[in-house]
Amino acid sequence: MTPEVLRFADDGRIPNNPRLPALLYRAALPPGDPATAEALFARNGWPPAWRNGIHPFHHYHPNAHEALAIARGQVSVQLGGAAGPTLSLAAGDVVVLPAGVGHRNLGASADLLVVGAYPPGAVPEQFTGSEEQHAEALSAIDMVEDPVTDPVTGGPWPSEPPPSVGDFSA
């Protein structure tokens, strides 16, 4: 399974990640059962952490990578900050966000259910893109180790990811 690769520039509020791209896996899971997503993440070394939705405001985790599996429903998610692209995600899709990559829910179906996971030991902080947080976030992102495994494939995190599908770093 080959992911779509998305790269985002620092916009002055949302730092994104200068080293790692976001990965988007379409139809990676059978839709409807959150336990399937949790089992996949656990099997691949990313302990599942929560079931819920996605916040409707820009936010990111400067100290942790995050995997989001859409277990049920559909959602429009903006990645990378206010100038970033909007993705339509559906049940079965998984997006992997490196530390610092902004995301927000722009609208979802009533049945939306997302399963979230982080690498072992991660205790994610949530930043909302304020100018005051920016310098602290850059320092924190730089300290986060690259993931050992890909939460979807279980293989090593790609050191040489496939060519970008979307490069929003210009």
Secondary structure, DSSP 8 states (H G I E B T S, - for coil): ---EEEEE---SS----SS--EEEETT-S-TT-HHHHHHHHHHTT--EEEEE---SS-BB-TT--EEEEEEESEEEEEESSTTS-EEEEETT-EEEE-TT--EEEEEE-TT-EEEEE--TT-----B---HHHHHHHHHHHHHS---SB-TTT-SB--SS----SEEE--
